[in-house]
Amino acid sequence: MSQHDNNDPPAIGRRAVLKMAIGGAGAAAGGTPLLASEPMATMGGVMPRQSSSAQCVTTPAVYTFLNPQEADFFEAAVATLIPADDIGPGALELGVVVFIDRQLGGEYGRGDRMYLQGPFAEGTPEQGYQLRMTPAELIQAGIADIDAHAQSRHQNRFAQLSPQNRIALLTGLESGSIQLPTVPAGLFFGIVLDLTQQGFFADPIYGGNRGKASWKMLGFPGIGAMYADRIAAFRNQQYVSDPVSIEDLL
């Protein structure tokens, strides 16, 4: 592993990530996720994998789609994008990689609701997804590219890099200063960030937001729709209630 120097970028501010996410991924918290999801199931006869970072979470994560190398990447990536701090637990602790695993192994990962026919010329952002690969294939190829880049530059895979070098690599993907041979770097980073935000804020039934921790941190009430009957009783007072998830209504 290479040693970082005084020019390493500062750590990604968690408040900034959460503030950016609330406007977009926060919509997933309202009971309908931004991405389609399916129940966990063994994929292709492959037994579920136990998370290599199980000690960082309350319950060991079980992955049914991601292979060990891909799971290691996501565990490191989500912990870098939304780390735990004095505000509360981070994306890894809230089971966001389980959410991502289910998404990539389900309808979204297969591109079931996406137009995946040609032509495949590079388009504008307004034209949406323009690749031959499904989202799952793009993510898998991108992880392989990133690990090869990290191995070449730092003699280690992404998951084994120092926090500062992980930040530098992700920042390079976002800015375009790092290009990948197989997939568009900016698009890859955008999908990883979107999945991380969605898993952090989505209803816990989809695998992330363990214990509704992000909702509690924001004061979001969950899917409980009406509080009009309590306005009079709590007028000019702070009203606090436990957030309600889909599972609470089943």
C-alpha positions in Angstrom: 0.0 0.0 0.0 1.4 3.4 -0.9 1.7 6.0 1.8 -0.3 9.2 1.4 1.3 12.6 1.7 0.3 16.1 2.8 -1.4 16.6 -0.5 -4.0 13.9 0.1 -7.6 15.3 -0.2 -9.6 16.0 2.9 -12.1 13.4 4.1 -15.5 13.6 2.4 -17.8 15.6 4.7 -20.7 13.5 5.9 -23.0 16.4 6.4 -22.4 17.5 2.8 -23.2 14.0 1.5 -26.4 13.8 3.6 -27.5 17.3 2.6 -26.9 16.4 -1.1 -28.8 13.1 -0.7 -31.9 14.4 1.1 -33.3 16.1 -2.0 -32.9 13.0 -4.2 -32.4 9.7 -2.5 -34.6 10.8 0.4 -37.5 10.3 -1.8 -36.8 6.6 -1.5 -37.6 6.7 2.2 -41.3 7.4 1.5 -42.1 3.7 1.0 -41.3 3.3 -2.7 -37.6 2.9 -3.5 -36.1 4.7 -6.4 -34.9 1.3 -7.7 -36.9 -1.9 -7.9 -36.1 -4.6 -5.4 -36.6 -8.3 -5.0 -36.4 -10.6 -1.9 -33.1 -12.2 -1.1 -32.5 -15.5 -2.8 -29.5 -17.7 -3.7 -28.4 -16.6 -7.2 -27.5 -19.3 -9.6 -27.0 -21.9 -6.9 -24.2 -19.8 -5.2 -24.4 -19.9 -1.5 -24.7 -16.5 0.3 -21.4 -14.9 1.3 -20.8 -13.5 4.8 -19.5 -9.9 4.8 -15.8 -9.6 5.4 -16.6 -6.5 7.5 -19.2 -8.2 9.6 -17.6 -6.8 12.7 -18.6 -3.3 11.6 -22.3 -4.0 11.5 -24.9 -5.2 14.1 -25.8 -8.3 12.1 -23.4 -10.0 9.7 -24.4 -9.1 6.1 -25.3 -11.9 3.7 -24.7 -11.3 0.0 -26.4 -13.3 -2.7 -25.2 -11.6 -5.8 -21.9 -9.8 -5.2 -18.8 -12.0 -5.2 -16.2 -11.4 -2.5 -14.1 -8.9 -4.4 -17.2 -6.9 -5.4 -18.6 -7.0 -1.8 -15.2 -5.8 -0.5 -15.3 -2.9 -2.9 -18.8 -1.8 -1.9 -18.1 -2.2 1.8 -15.1 0.2 1.4 -16.8 2.5 -1.0 -20.0 3.1 1.1 -18.0 3.6 4.2 -16.0 6.2 2.4 -19.0 8.0 0.9 -21.1 8.0 4.1 -18.8 7.2 7.1 -19.8 6.7 10.7 -19.2 9.8 12.9 -20.5 11.6 15.9 -23.8 12.3 14.1 -24.6 8.6 13.8 -23.8 5.3 12.0 -22.6 5.3 8.4 -23.7 3.5 5.3 -21.8 0.3 6.1 -23.3 0.0 9.6 -26.8 0.6 8.2 -26.5 -2.4 5.8 -26.4 -0.4 2.6 -24.3 -3.0 0.8 -27.1 -5.5 1.4 -29.5 -3.1 -0.3 -27.0 -2.7 -3.2 -26.6 -6.5 -3.4 -30.4 -7.0 -3.7 -30.7 -4.2 -6.3 -27.9 -5.5 -8.6 -29.3 -9.1 -8.3 -32.8 -8.0 -9.1 -34.8 -6.1 -11.7 -32.7 -3.0 -11.6 -29.4 -4.9 -12.1 -30.9 -6.8 -15.0 -32.2 -3.6 -16.6 -35.7 -4.9 -16.7 -37.2 -1.4 -16.8 -34.6 0.1 -19.1 -34.2 0.5 -22.8 -31.1 -1.5 -23.7 -31.3 -1.6 -27.5 -29.0 0.3 -29.9 -27.8 2.6 -31.1 -25.2 2.9 -28.4 -23.6 6.2 -29.3 -22.6 8.3 -26.4 -25.5 10.6 -25.5 -26.2 13.6 -23.3 -27.1 13.3 -19.6 -30.7 14.1 -20.6 -30.9 11.0 -22.8 -30.3 8.6 -19.9 -28.5 5.3 -19.9 -26.8 4.5 -23.2 -24.8 1.4 -22.7 -24.9 -2.2 -24.0 -24.3 -3.5 -20.5 -27.0 -3.9 -17.8 -26.4 -1.9 -14.6 -25.1 -5.0 -12.9 -22.7 -5.7 -15.7 -21.5 -2.1 -15.7 -20.9 -2.2 -11.9 -19.0 -5.5 -12.1 -16.8 -4.3 -15.0 -16.2 -1.0 -13.2 -15.1 -2.7 -10.0 -12.6 -4.9 -11.9 -11.3 -1.7 -13.6 -10.9 0.2 -10.4 -9.1 -2.7 -8.6 -6.7 -3.0 -11.5 -6.1 0.8 -11.4 -5.5 0.6 -7.6 -3.2 -2.4 -8.0 -1.2 -0.7 -10.6 -0.8 2.6 -8.6 -0.8 1.4 -5.0 -0.1 -2.3 -5.2 -3.4 -3.1 -3.5 -7.1 -3.5 -4.4 -9.4 -0.6 -3.6 -10.7 -2.2 -0.4 -7.2 -2.3 1.0 -6.3 1.3 0.3 -5.9 3.9 3.0 -9.0 6.1 3.5 -7.2 9.0 1.9 -6.3 7.0 -1.2 -9.9 5.7 -1.5 -11.2 9.3 -1.4 -8.6 10.4 -4.0 -9.7 7.5 -6.3 -13.4 8.2 -6.0 -12.9 11.9 -6.4 -10.9 11.2 -9.6 -13.7 9.1 -11.0 -16.3 11.8 -10.2 -14.2 14.6 -11.7 -13.0 12.6 -14.8 -9.4 12.8 -14.0 -9.3 9.0 -13.7 -10.6 7.1 -16.7 -11.5 3.4 -16.8 -10.8 1.2 -19.8 -14.2 -0.7 -19.8 -16.9 1.7 -18.4 -17.5 5.5 -18.2 -15.9 6.5 -14.9 -18.3 9.3 -14.2 -21.4 7.2 -14.8 -20.0 4.4 -12.7 -19.3 6.8 -9.8 -22.8 8.3 -10.2 -24.5 4.9 -9.9 -22.4 3.9 -6.9 -23.2 7.2 -5.2 -26.9 6.9 -6.0 -27.2 3.3 -4.7 -25.4 4.3 -1.5 -27.7 7.2 -0.9 -30.8 5.2 -1.7 -29.8 2.4 0.6 -29.1 4.8 3.4 -32.5 6.5 3.2 -34.8 3.8 1.8 -37.3 1.8 3.8 -35.5 -0.9 5.8 -37.6 -3.6 4.1 -35.2 -3.2 1.1 -32.1 -4.1 3.1 -30.5 -0.8 4.1 -31.3 1.9 6.7 -31.0 -0.7 9.5 -33.1 0.2 12.5 -34.5 3.2 10.6 -31.4 5.0 11.8 -31.2 7.6 9.1 -34.9 8.4 9.5 -34.4 8.9 13.2 -31.4 11.1 12.6 -33.4 13.3 10.2 -36.6 13.2 12.2 -38.4 11.6 9.2 -41.6 9.9 10.4 -41.6 7.2 7.7 -44.6 6.1 5.8 -47.2 7.2 8.4 -49.3 9.5 6.3 -51.5 11.6 8.5 -50.7 13.4 11.7 -53.5 16.0 11.5 -55.3 14.6 14.5 -52.3 15.4 16.7 -51.7 19.0 15.7 -54.0 20.5 18.4 -52.5 18.4 21.2 -48.9 19.4 20.3 -49.4 22.9 19.1 -46.2 25.0 19.7 -44.5 21.9 21.0 -42.0 19.5 19.5 -43.7 16.4 18.3 -41.5 13.3 18.3 -42.5 9.8 17.2 -40.8 6.6 16.1 -40.7 6.4 12.3 -42.9 3.8 10.7 -41.6 1.4 8.0 -43.5 -0.9 5.6 -42.5 -3.8 7.8 -44.3 -2.2 10.7 -47.6 -2.4 8.8 -47.3 -6.0 7.7 
